[in-house]
Each structure stands twice: as C-alpha cells, then as structure tokens.
C-alpha cells in the first residue's frame, strides 16, 4: 500500500519495498466457479497449477504447539497473525463466517474510563462506547473507545456505576470522574492525530472490570509509548512521506 498510486521516486520505492506474489485460494478455473467447492479441494487444484514459491505458507495440524510456533514465525516475519480455515469450508465472498477466523496476539492495558456514550439499537438505554484513558502526571488522556467485551449484565452495572460518578452530561456523552479501571485487550497501537495522547488502540475490547484496582495504579501514557515502540521489533516503520 505504501507503493500504491505513487507517482514520484518509483524506482527507489521498488527497491525499498519489493513486492512478491503469494496465492492462497482458487475461485475460478476453466469457466467453472469454485466457491462452493471445499477449501481443501480448491487448494489441491491451486497446487497443481502454481509453482510452490508463489503459494502462501500453510500448516495443517491438530497440535496447539505447532500452531503457536507457526504464529510466532508469522509475527517475526512482520505479519499481523494467521487465518485459520476449516478444510471443508466454502468460500463466501465478503464474509469470513464461522469457518475462517483470525489468530492474532493481543496486548492488554489497565485503563481508566473518562466518559461514556448512550447506546443505540440493542444497547439503547445503556452507557457504552467507553472513552478509555491513561495517566500522565495528574491528567488522563484518551487513547480510544470501545463497547465490546461486556455481557448485558455488565452493561447494566456499568450504566449504573458511571451515573454515580458523573461530572457532567451533554447530548449523548456522559463525563465521569476518572476512577473506574477496566482491563482492555487490543491488537495494535497506532499514532493518532485525533486524541491529545497521540495514540489510539486498534480493536480494543474490554476483558474485565477492575474494581480491585485504583485509578492511580492504572497504566500510563509512558507505557503506551513503550508498547508502541516495541511493535517495531518485527514490523516495518519506513517513513516514505
């Protein structure tokens, strides 16, 4: 994507970011649509047609240890993770469904809820889409939002608790005292111009409510910065403008 639509310094970018072809599925062959064939059959046809150097690496196993090792190899090579597929799965355009799923490592942070928004649809009547923040000195800086991870019972508890610590409310946003801690899992930390913190959590999801932890012991903006830098142990961070 860093080379896509580029109009300047193309030769230099070709050298800095070489592209390789890796194929992972076969959907159409000799006027026949294959999406209703099983994945394993589509793969066997692909192997017959394509030299192995152009095929994506694949592991078929029942061993958790082998999957964990394969996942670590993918991370070391700079990938986000793996895609797990049922061997008998069909191909559903635009939808992974229950037969394909992502395998990615997750990090977690203990963050403080600074505000929440009244939900709509199934979450109507509940406070959700929580504004997640971390400490720096005596201030709390938002690093993302999420409504994912909680049960209906936990939504109800959070709604009641947050109203008890409300400091102000405008339109559909309730501001609260920064005292309630939740543990949040996420896939990645990104730089963000939208938050004063300068960072945003990607795919944040609440793992648990930390009533046992005071906000003074929640994670800091400094830790977020450290985790952000640690991501580039394997990932590329080439600034191409």
Backbone as CSV, one residue per row, in Angstrom:
resi,resn,N_x,N_y,N_z,CA_x,CA_y,CA_z,C_x,C_y,C_z
1,UNK,0.823,-1.207,0.000,0.000,0.000,0.000,0.856,1.255,0.000
2,UNK,2.076,1.172,0.512,2.940,2.354,0.502,3.421,2.688,-0.909
3,UNK,3.330,1.730,-1.830,3.691,1.991,-3.221,2.484,2.315,-4.083
4,UNK,1.312,2.014,-3.605,0.101,2.143,-4.411,-0.158,3.605,-4.782
5,UNK,-0.439,3.888,-6.031,-0.730,5.205,-6.617,0.452,6.174,-6.523
6,UNK,1.636,5.673,-6.166,2.780,6.577,-6.053,3.206,7.047,-7.438
7,UNK,3.539,8.354,-7.577,3.934,8.911,-8.873,5.359,9.444,-8.867
8,UNK,5.999,9.534,-7.692,7.371,10.029,-7.599,8.283,8.955,-7.006
9,UNK,9.546,9.002,-7.396,10.571,8.105,-6.836,10.142,6.641,-6.921
10,UNK,9.542,6.277,-8.044,9.004,4.918,-8.171,10.105,3.867,-8.142
11,UNK,11.203,4.096,-8.878,12.287,3.107,-8.912,12.889,2.907,-7.523
12,UNK,13.057,4.002,-6.787,13.604,3.907,-5.430,12.671,3.103,-4.531
13,UNK,11.379,3.346,-4.670,10.415,2.618,-3.842,10.355,1.140,-4.201
14,UNK,10.558,0.809,-5.473,10.597,-0.595,-5.890,11.728,-1.314,-5.189
15,UNK,12.858,-0.635,-5.022,13.999,-1.247,-4.329,13.771,-1.329,-2.824
16,UNK,13.156,-0.290,-2.256,12.944,-0.269,-0.812,11.813,-1.198,-0.385
17,UNK,10.783,-1.296,-1.235,9.624,-2.125,-0.888,9.324,-3.069,-2.057
18,UNK,10.064,-4.150,-2.179,9.780,-5.113,-3.252,8.467,-5.839,-2.988
19,UNK,7.794,-6.206,-4.059,6.517,-6.911,-3.944,6.671,-8.343,-4.431
20,UNK,5.990,-9.257,-3.764,6.014,-10.664,-4.136,4.585,-11.187,-4.218
21,UNK,4.374,-12.142,-5.102,3.058,-12.727,-5.293,2.926,-14.002,-4.464
22,UNK,1.907,-14.045,-3.603,1.588,-15.251,-2.839,0.095,-15.524,-2.990
23,UNK,-0.253,-16.672,-3.516,-1.648,-17.036,-3.756,-2.132,-17.971,-2.656
24,UNK,-3.399,-17.811,-2.258,-3.903,-18.607,-1.137,-5.247,-19.282,-1.426
25,UNK,-5.838,-19.017,-2.602,-7.106,-19.663,-2.897,-7.356,-19.623,-4.396
26,UNK,-8.288,-20.456,-4.850,-8.642,-20.538,-6.264,-10.166,-20.549,-6.361
27,UNK,-10.714,-19.534,-7.041,-12.171,-19.357,-7.069,-12.780,-19.601,-8.446
28,UNK,-11.948,-19.610,-9.479,-12.474,-19.728,-10.837,-11.430,-20.416,-11.704
29,UNK,-11.841,-21.450,-12.444,-10.901,-22.199,-13.264,-11.629,-22.797,-14.460
30,UNK,-11.133,-22.445,-15.663,-11.654,-23.018,-16.901,-13.179,-22.916,-16.974
31,UNK,-13.659,-21.691,-16.801,-15.098,-21.380,-16.903,-15.941,-22.016,-15.803
32,UNK,-15.302,-22.450,-14.731,-16.048,-23.050,-13.621,-15.810,-22.256,-12.341
33,UNK,-16.904,-21.856,-11.681,-16.821,-21.158,-10.404,-16.627,-22.193,-9.290
34,UNK,-15.640,-21.958,-8.431,-15.252,-22.958,-7.433,-15.630,-22.599,-6.001
35,UNK,-16.378,-21.530,-5.808,-16.603,-21.065,-4.429,-17.396,-22.060,-3.584
36,UNK,-18.131,-22.944,-4.216,-18.902,-23.926,-3.452,-18.126,-25.223,-3.224
37,UNK,-16.924,-25.307,-3.794,-16.079,-26.477,-3.529,-15.412,-26.311,-2.164
38,UNK,-15.033,-27.407,-1.541,-14.362,-27.332,-0.245,-12.980,-26.697,-0.392
39,UNK,-12.565,-26.002,0.660,-11.276,-25.304,0.638,-10.132,-26.249,0.281
40,UNK,-10.110,-27.442,0.860,-9.024,-28.376,0.602,-8.971,-28.761,-0.878
41,UNK,-10.119,-28.910,-1.520,-10.151,-29.235,-2.945,-9.656,-28.053,-3.779
42,UNK,-10.039,-26.837,-3.393,-9.571,-25.643,-4.116,-8.066,-25.517,-3.994
43,UNK,-7.546,-25.828,-2.807,-6.100,-25.723,-2.591,-5.346,-26.755,-3.429
44,UNK,-5.848,-27.967,-3.509,-5.188,-29.009,-4.297,-5.121,-28.614,-5.770
45,UNK,-6.187,-28.006,-6.276,-6.171,-27.517,-7.654,-5.145,-26.406,-7.823
46,UNK,-5.060,-25.543,-6.842,-4.103,-24.441,-6.899,-2.673,-24.972,-6.909
47,UNK,-2.398,-25.997,-6.097,-1.055,-26.597,-6.063,-0.672,-27.210,-7.404
48,UNK,-1.658,-27.757,-8.105,-1.381,-28.353,-9.411,-1.038,-27.308,-10.460
49,UNK,-1.556,-26.102,-10.289,-1.397,-25.043,-11.292,-0.199,-24.135,-11.054
50,UNK,0.144,-23.906,-9.783,1.065,-22.830,-9.427,2.338,-23.384,-8.801
51,UNK,3.515,-22.884,-9.203,4.758,-23.284,-8.530,4.696,-22.958,-7.040
52,UNK,5.279,-23.788,-6.209,5.170,-23.647,-4.757,5.689,-22.309,-4.249
53,UNK,6.662,-21.697,-4.955,7.219,-20.427,-4.476,6.204,-19.292,-4.507
54,UNK,5.108,-19.495,-5.250,4.068,-18.463,-5.323,2.878,-18.777,-4.419
55,UNK,2.968,-19.839,-3.621,1.878,-20.201,-2.730,2.139,-19.697,-1.310
56,UNK,1.080,-19.273,-0.632,1.204,-18.865,0.763,1.604,-20.063,1.616
57,UNK,2.398,-19.803,2.655,2.757,-20.875,3.576,1.508,-21.347,4.310
58,UNK,1.442,-22.645,4.555,0.236,-23.220,5.139,0.623,-24.342,6.083
59,UNK,-0.129,-24.500,7.145,0.098,-25.572,8.111,-1.230,-26.256,8.390
60,UNK,-1.271,-27.578,8.209,-2.445,-28.365,8.557,-2.072,-29.225,9.755
61,UNK,-2.698,-28.992,10.903,-2.292,-29.676,12.124,-3.429,-29.663,13.148
62,UNK,-3.334,-30.571,14.103,-4.212,-30.559,15.272,-3.441,-30.157,16.523
63,UNK,-2.165,-29.831,16.369,-1.293,-29.528,17.501,-1.321,-28.046,17.848
64,UNK,-1.718,-27.721,19.081,-1.704,-26.324,19.528,-0.280,-25.785,19.516
65,UNK,0.691,-26.619,19.926,2.087,-26.189,19.970,2.593,-25.809,18.574
66,UNK,2.223,-26.591,17.569,2.653,-26.283,16.203,2.016,-24.985,15.705
67,UNK,0.751,-24.763,16.069,0.089,-23.516,15.674,0.764,-22.322,16.339
68,UNK,1.088,-22.442,17.627,1.746,-21.342,18.339,3.100,-21.031,17.725
69,UNK,3.838,-22.074,17.343,5.144,-21.865,16.705,4.986,-21.198,15.340
70,UNK,3.983,-21.640,14.579,3.717,-21.066,13.261,3.291,-19.604,13.381
71,UNK,2.477,-19.302,14.397,2.052,-17.924,14.645,3.254,-17.047,14.966
72,UNK,4.153,-17.534,15.817,5.325,-16.742,16.174,6.213,-16.490,14.964
73,UNK,6.324,-17.474,14.084,7.099,-17.277,12.857,6.485,-16.168,12.007
74,UNK,5.152,-16.166,11.912,4.472,-15.128,11.141,4.706,-13.746,11.737
75,UNK,4.633,-13.649,13.071,4.863,-12.367,13.740,6.295,-11.903,13.508
76,UNK,7.237,-12.822,13.610,8.651,-12.488,13.411,8.902,-11.966,12.006
77,UNK,8.142,-12.470,11.045,8.287,-12.021,9.659,7.566,-10.699,9.401
78,UNK,6.874,-10.173,10.418,6.227,-8.875,10.289,4.751,-8.915,9.950
79,UNK,4.137,-10.109,9.984,2.708,-10.217,9.705,1.897,-9.983,10.979
80,UNK,0.610,-9.678,10.816,-0.254,-9.461,11.973,-0.612,-10.759,12.669
81,UNK,-0.675,-11.846,11.921,-1.078,-13.112,12.517,-1.388,-14.138,11.451
82,UNK,-2.338,-15.036,11.746,-2.706,-16.121,10.848,-4.206,-16.085,10.572
83,UNK,-4.605,-16.792,9.513,-6.007,-17.080,9.255,-6.200,-18.581,9.398
84,UNK,-7.086,-18.989,10.305,-7.423,-20.395,10.458,-8.632,-20.730,9.608
85,UNK,-8.572,-21.847,8.864,-9.660,-22.209,7.954,-10.056,-23.673,8.139
86,UNK,-11.337,-23.930,8.111,-11.827,-25.303,8.055,-11.502,-25.875,6.682
87,UNK,-11.011,-27.103,6.647,-10.643,-27.717,5.375,-11.863,-27.960,4.486
88,UNK,-13.045,-28.087,5.089,-14.242,-28.350,4.294,-15.068,-27.086,4.040
89,UNK,-14.468,-25.897,4.290,-15.239,-24.653,4.165,-15.414,-24.227,2.718
90,UNK,-16.565,-23.629,2.435,-16.808,-22.988,1.138,-16.293,-21.560,1.207
91,UNK,-16.247,-20.898,0.067,-15.802,-19.504,0.025,-17.023,-18.594,-0.049
92,UNK,-17.180,-17.748,0.954,-18.294,-16.799,0.981,-17.749,-15.404,0.708
93,UNK,-17.969,-14.829,-0.470,-17.412,-13.513,-0.797,-17.794,-12.448,0.230
94,UNK,-16.807,-11.719,0.700,-17.037,-10.601,1.606,-17.346,-10.984,3.024
95,UNK,-17.250,-12.277,3.368,-17.619,-12.704,4.716,-16.821,-13.938,5.105
96,UNK,-16.040,-13.832,6.205,-15.264,-14.985,6.658,-16.160,-16.033,7.289
97,UNK,-17.255,-15.594,7.918,-18.152,-16.531,8.573,-17.478,-17.251,9.733
98,UNK,-18.035,-18.412,10.093,-17.515,-19.176,11.227,-16.469,-20.203,10.810
99,UNK,-16.215,-20.307,9.516,-15.253,-21.302,9.034,-13.843,-20.747,8.891
100,UNK,-13.723,-19.431,8.881,-12.420,-18.763,8.828,-12.330,-17.837,10.034
101,UNK,-11.199,-17.818,10.697,-11.057,-16.895,11.820,-9.612,-16.426,11.933
102,UNK,-9.456,-15.242,12.489,-8.137,-14.642,12.643,-7.470,-15.115,13.930
103,UNK,-6.179,-15.341,13.856,-5.367,-15.650,15.029,-4.312,-14.563,15.152
104,UNK,-4.458,-13.731,16.185,-3.524,-12.624,16.382,-3.146,-12.544,17.853
105,UNK,-1.910,-12.148,18.133,-1.551,-11.917,19.541,-2.238,-10.656,20.038
106,UNK,-2.536,-10.611,21.332,-3.156,-9.418,21.903,-2.340,-8.936,23.090
107,UNK,-2.327,-7.630,23.269,-1.743,-6.998,24.442,-2.901,-6.526,25.313
108,UNK,-2.601,-6.138,26.540,-3.651,-5.565,27.386,-3.091,-4.410,28.205
109,UNK,-3.973,-3.498,28.544,-3.645,-2.353,29.388,-4.764,-2.175,30.407
110,UNK,-4.412,-1.687,31.586,-5.409,-1.258,32.560,-5.637,0.230,32.338
111,UNK,-6.833,0.571,31.885,-7.138,1.952,31.524,-8.302,2.469,32.356
112,UNK,-8.469,3.776,32.353,-9.495,4.440,33.154,-10.574,4.989,32.226
113,UNK,-11.832,4.757,32.575,-12.934,5.305,31.791,-13.124,6.777,32.141
114,UNK,-13.073,7.609,31.116,-13.176,9.051,31.311,-14.548,9.587,30.910
115,UNK,-15.227,8.855,30.029,-16.568,9.245,29.578,-17.223,8.028,28.933
116,UNK,-18.520,8.142,28.677,-19.248,7.069,28.005,-20.396,7.686,27.214
117,UNK,-20.868,6.941,26.229,-21.930,7.440,25.364,-23.165,6.552,25.500
118,UNK,-24.325,7.182,25.462,-25.565,6.402,25.489,-25.691,5.621,24.196
119,UNK,-25.999,4.337,24.325,-26.039,3.455,23.166,-27.322,3.578,22.367
120,UNK,-27.313,2.928,21.226,-28.491,2.877,20.362,-28.700,1.434,19.932
121,UNK,-29.827,1.173,19.290,-30.106,-0.182,18.847,-30.218,-1.127,20.029
122,UNK,-29.482,-2.240,19.983,-29.554,-3.229,21.063,-29.023,-2.678,22.373
123,UNK,-28.152,-1.648,22.307,-27.562,-1.073,23.513,-28.314,0.173,23.989
124,UNK,-29.483,0.427,23.435,-30.255,1.594,23.845,-30.613,1.503,25.327
125,UNK,-30.399,2.608,26.042,-30.669,2.643,27.477,-29.464,2.313,28.325
126,UNK,-28.374,1.901,27.684,-27.130,1.595,28.392,-26.052,2.595,28.018
127,UNK,-25.184,2.893,28.965,-23.969,3.639,28.658,-22.947,2.658,28.102
128,UNK,-22.419,2.992,26.940,-21.422,2.133,26.308,-20.472,3.014,25.510
129,UNK,-19.743,2.433,24.594,-18.713,3.166,23.847,-17.881,4.010,24.815
130,UNK,-17.179,3.309,25.682,-16.438,3.933,26.771,-15.175,4.616,26.262
131,UNK,-14.916,5.827,26.767,-13.712,6.573,26.410,-12.588,6.101,27.338
132,UNK,-11.582,5.463,26.764,-10.506,4.829,27.531,-9.319,5.769,27.657
133,UNK,-8.796,5.896,28.855,-7.702,6.851,29.062,-6.589,6.262,29.913
134,UNK,-5.418,6.879,29.807,-4.259,6.516,30.633,-3.709,7.774,31.287
135,UNK,-2.925,7.582,32.332,-2.424,8.711,33.125,-1.136,9.301,32.562
136,UNK,-1.003,10.593,32.736,0.270,11.290,32.588,0.254,12.411,33.605
137,UNK,1.130,12.308,34.603,1.099,13.235,35.735,-0.287,13.147,36.389
138,UNK,-1.008,14.260,36.458,-2.323,14.247,37.104,-3.468,14.289,36.111
139,UNK,-3.163,14.090,34.818,-4.198,14.141,33.794,-4.418,12.766,33.181
140,UNK,-5.594,12.596,32.562,-5.933,11.352,31.892,-6.171,11.648,30.412
141,UNK,-5.487,10.899,29.564,-5.512,11.131,28.130,-6.195,9.962,27.420
142,UNK,-7.211,10.276,26.607,-7.960,9.243,25.906,-7.098,8.601,24.826
143,UNK,-7.163,7.257,24.747,-6.407,6.518,23.723,-7.337,5.607,22.909
144,UNK,-8.621,5.849,22.987,-9.543,5.061,22.189,-10.892,4.892,22.855
145,UNK,-11.788,4.229,22.136,-13.126,3.943,22.635,-13.470,2.486,22.319
146,UNK,-14.367,1.905,23.102,-14.891,0.584,22.780,-16.184,0.324,23.532
147,UNK,-17.034,-0.509,22.940,-18.214,-1.022,23.643,-18.171,-2.544,23.659
148,UNK,-17.087,-3.120,23.188,-17.017,-4.571,23.016,-16.508,-5.271,24.275
149,UNK,-16.975,-6.495,24.469,-16.426,-7.345,25.510,-17.319,-7.595,26.705
150,UNK,-18.340,-6.764,26.913,-19.165,-6.883,28.111,-20.437,-7.687,27.863
151,UNK,-20.913,-8.332,28.899,-22.209,-9.003,28.852,-23.315,-7.981,29.101
152,UNK,-24.568,-8.372,28.883,-25.696,-7.475,29.151,-25.716,-7.060,30.621
153,UNK,-25.430,-8.003,31.498,-25.408,-7.700,32.928,-24.320,-6.679,33.259
154,UNK,-23.175,-6.805,32.597,-22.082,-5.858,32.848,-22.409,-4.488,32.276
155,UNK,-23.094,-4.435,31.131,-23.552,-3.147,30.595,-24.462,-2.447,31.607
156,UNK,-25.370,-3.188,32.193,-26.290,-2.610,33.172,-25.533,-2.108,34.396
157,UNK,-24.565,-2.912,34.866,-23.776,-2.496,36.031,-22.979,-1.233,35.711
158,UNK,-22.349,-1.199,34.544,-21.547,-0.040,34.148,-22.425,1.210,34.037
159,UNK,-23.608,1.048,33.489,-24.515,2.194,33.332,-24.859,2.796,34.688
160,UNK,-25.154,1.947,35.640,-25.495,2.421,36.984,-24.280,3.042,37.672
161,UNK,-23.136,2.382,37.562,-21.921,2.858,38.227,-21.458,4.197,37.658
162,UNK,-21.464,4.325,36.345,-20.982,5.557,35.720,-21.883,6.740,36.037
163,UNK,-23.173,6.509,36.181,-24.070,7.602,36.558,-23.796,8.080,37.981
164,UNK,-23.321,7.183,38.830,-22.974,7.555,40.201,-21.758,8.472,40.261
165,UNK,-20.868,8.387,39.266,-19.627,9.186,39.288,-19.639,10.247,38.180
166,UNK,-20.831,10.582,37.706,-20.981,11.580,36.636,-20.513,12.951,37.101
167,UNK,-19.792,13.653,36.202,-19.398,15.035,36.473,-20.172,16.017,35.598
168,UNK,-20.558,15.578,34.403,-21.347,16.425,33.512,-21.923,15.550,32.407
169,UNK,-22.916,16.118,31.694,-23.531,15.379,30.588,-23.991,16.364,29.541
170,UNK,-23.655,16.066,28.293,-24.074,16.926,27.193,-24.433,16.047,26.006
171,UNK,-25.607,16.296,25.444,-26.116,15.485,24.351,-26.129,14.020,24.788
172,UNK,-25.355,13.169,24.137,-25.392,11.742,24.454,-24.116,11.280,25.178
173,UNK,-23.256,12.235,25.597,-21.982,11.883,26.234,-22.021,12.221,27.724
174,UNK,-21.677,11.243,28.538,-21.617,11.404,29.992,-20.158,11.433,30.421
175,UNK,-19.715,12.547,31.010,-18.356,12.637,31.540,-18.358,12.170,32.994
176,UNK,-17.315,11.437,33.371,-17.279,10.867,34.711,-15.928,11.129,35.374
177,UNK,-15.899,10.972,36.696,-14.627,11.041,37.406,-13.753,9.874,36.968
178,UNK,-12.470,10.115,36.753,-11.584,9.048,36.272,-11.173,8.099,37.404
179,UNK,-12.094,7.240,37.789,-11.817,6.344,38.917,-12.084,4.872,38.601
180,UNK,-12.811,4.598,37.514,-13.170,3.213,37.201,-12.181,2.630,36.205
181,UNK,-11.544,1.519,36.594,-10.494,0.890,35.781,-11.043,-0.360,35.101
182,UNK,-10.685,-0.536,33.834,-11.004,-1.771,33.109,-9.730,-2.258,32.407
183,UNK,-9.620,-3.566,32.309,-8.524,-4.145,31.538,-8.994,-4.299,30.100
184,UNK,-8.204,-3.770,29.181,-8.585,-3.765,27.776,-7.547,-4.505,26.946
185,UNK,-8.018,-5.444,26.128,-7.150,-6.114,25.162,-7.227,-5.366,23.839
186,UNK,-6.145,-5.398,23.075,-6.127,-4.717,21.787,-5.117,-5.407,20.881
187,UNK,-5.235,-5.115,19.604,-4.352,-5.746,18.628,-3.112,-4.916,18.326
188,UNK,-3.256,-3.602,18.394,-2.158,-2.738,17.948,-2.357,-1.334,18.496
189,UNK,-1.262,-0.608,18.638,-1.318,0.812,18.986,-0.905,1.609,17.762
190,UNK,-1.702,2.601,17.418,-1.410,3.440,16.267,-1.225,4.884,16.697
191,UNK,-0.449,5.633,15.927,-0.366,7.073,16.133,-1.699,7.683,15.705
192,UNK,-2.178,8.664,16.459,-3.475,9.260,16.153,-3.435,10.773,16.333
193,UNK,-3.854,11.532,15.315,-3.959,12.990,15.456,-5.266,13.408,16.127
194,UNK,-6.159,12.443,16.367,-7.481,12.774,16.898,-7.505,12.871,18.419
195,UNK,-6.548,12.253,19.081,-6.500,12.270,20.538,-5.278,13.044,21.023
196,UNK,-5.443,13.767,22.121,-4.326,14.524,22.704,-3.189,13.608,23.111
197,UNK,-3.507,12.372,23.428,-2.469,11.411,23.808,-1.519,11.131,22.652
198,UNK,-2.007,11.278,21.424,-1.204,10.974,20.248,-1.285,9.516,19.823
199,UNK,-2.063,8.706,20.558,-2.150,7.276,20.268,-3.606,6.819,20.240
200,UNK,-3.828,5.678,19.577,-5.153,5.060,19.561,-4.991,3.542,19.567
201,UNK,-5.841,2.870,20.336,-5.835,1.415,20.377,-6.660,0.874,19.218
202,UNK,-6.148,-0.154,18.562,-6.860,-0.785,17.448,-7.523,-2.066,17.931
203,UNK,-8.798,-2.214,17.613,-9.591,-3.384,18.001,-9.601,-3.583,19.519
204,UNK,-9.864,-2.507,20.257,-9.913,-2.593,21.717,-11.149,-3.361,22.158
205,UNK,-10.992,-4.131,23.232,-12.077,-4.951,23.762,-11.885,-5.092,25.270
206,UNK,-12.922,-4.836,26.041,-12.809,-4.926,27.497,-12.750,-6.390,27.918
207,UNK,-11.693,-6.727,28.636,-11.526,-8.094,29.126,-12.199,-8.281,30.477
208,UNK,-12.054,-7.285,31.358,-12.693,-7.376,32.679,-12.729,-6.005,33.337
209,UNK,-13.645,-5.856,34.251,-13.756,-4.641,35.051,-12.856,-4.806,36.270
210,UNK,-11.995,-3.818,36.528,-11.011,-3.919,37.607,-11.453,-3.111,38.827
211,UNK,-12.491,-3.570,39.520,-12.901,-2.903,40.761,-11.823,-2.994,41.825
212,UNK,-10.923,-3.960,41.665,-9.869,-4.172,42.648,-8.708,-3.207,42.497
213,UNK,-8.724,-2.381,41.441,-7.553,-1.559,41.139,-7.910,-0.076,41.148
214,UNK,-7.210,0.735,41.953,-7.462,2.185,41.936,-6.899,2.812,40.670
215,UNK,-7.469,3.925,40.275,-7.045,4.576,39.030,-5.586,5.016,39.084
216,UNK,-5.058,5.274,40.287,-3.654,5.678,40.412,-2.692,4.567,40.001
217,UNK,-3.201,3.338,39.960,-2.357,2.211,39.572,-2.616,1.761,38.141
218,UNK,-3.450,2.509,37.415,-3.696,2.178,36.007,-2.446,2.493,35.188
219,UNK,-2.423,2.008,33.962,-1.244,2.209,33.128,-1.118,3.658,32.679
220,UNK,0.094,4.011,32.290,0.436,5.393,31.981,0.635,5.598,30.486
221,UNK,0.643,6.867,30.094,0.925,7.217,28.709,2.344,6.797,28.339
222,UNK,3.232,6.820,29.289,4.610,6.377,29.038,4.635,4.900,28.638
223,UNK,3.833,4.075,29.310,3.792,2.666,28.952,3.221,2.472,27.559
224,UNK,2.197,3.247,27.216,1.624,3.167,25.871,2.692,3.472,24.828
225,UNK,3.500,4.507,25.086,4.572,4.863,24.159,5.595,3.732,24.043
226,UNK,5.903,3.082,25.169,6.850,1.956,25.146,6.304,0.789,24.331
227,UNK,5.020,0.474,24.527,4.404,-0.609,23.769,4.357,-0.277,22.281
228,UNK,4.097,0.977,21.973,4.075,1.402,20.571,5.427,1.158,19.911
229,UNK,6.507,1.539,20.581,7.840,1.343,20.029,8.190,-0.136,19.921
230,UNK,7.731,-0.935,20.879,8.056,-2.366,20.886,7.474,-3.072,19.670
231,UNK,6.372,-2.552,19.126,5.742,-3.166,17.956,6.692,-3.276,16.783
232,UNK,7.665,-2.384,16.719,8.533,-2.322,15.547,9.763,-3.210,15.676
233,UNK,9.710,-4.145,16.630,10.767,-5.153,16.707,10.766,-5.969,15.426
234,UNK,9.548,-6.230,14.895,9.428,-7.010,13.668,8.764,-6.240,12.539
235,UNK,7.911,-5.253,12.881,7.182,-4.525,11.837,8.043,-3.421,11.254
236,UNK,7.772,-3.135,9.983,8.483,-2.072,9.289,7.906,-0.716,9.676
237,UNK,8.806,0.275,9.810,8.355,1.635,10.092,9.074,2.600,9.173
238,UNK,9.077,2.323,7.907,9.745,3.162,6.940,8.869,4.352,6.601
239,UNK,9.351,5.547,6.820,8.577,6.763,6.542,8.850,7.199,5.118
240,UNK,7.844,7.031,4.265,8.023,7.369,2.853,7.328,8.660,2.457
241,UNK,6.760,9.352,3.433,6.121,10.626,3.156,4.794,10.483,2.436
